Amino acid sequence: FTVLKQVNYDKPDADTGHTCAWTLGKKQIQRGGESRVLLLVTVRGTNAGEWYSNFDFAPSRDENTCYAENFLACAEDVLAGLRELMEAEDAPLLLLCGHSRGAACANLLGLLLDEERGSEDIYCYTFATPTTVRGEVLERSYPNIFNLLNPCDLVTLMPIPSLGYGRAGQDILLPN
């Protein structure tokens, strides 16, 4: 991959804002006998002051929000930074991945891109993914989003499921 962009790795440790560090790479691949551009988006897990943001899952204090808003803000920030590069390519394939906080961001980025572009050319794999959605959004199908989870990892239970939160896509439980 050729690295095209790296964002937010220089955030001050005290920054509690709802953003994530992420990297965008590009590679030409063969898919179905044709040459296609693959854009790889990797989202870093929690660093320093971002721990505060992890627990501030509803900054609007709206009890009816369908999203973990802290992670949605991260995903929207990445999407804004990615949009121009996606539009510069002819129908790129997208591979999204992240761990922990980065997994929550990638999970919602996959959801946003699916709703905007469809799921055919988008592949999303997340690891140790916190919960990200609830309500009607939780009922939607996202066949291209896969969340790999250790059932003993407490991070995958935040925000707590008793508040109705789950993840977009399919959960895959690893043996413990």
Secondary structure, 3 states (H helix, E strand, C coil): CEEEEEECCCCCCCCCCCCCCEEEEEEEEEECCEEEEEEEEEECCCCCCHHHHHHCCCCCCCCCCCECHHHHHHHHHHHHHHHHHHHCCCCCEEEEEEECHHHHHHHHHHHHHHHHHCCCCEEEEEECCCCCECCHHHHCCCCCEEEEECCCCHHHHCCCHHHCCECCCEEEECCC
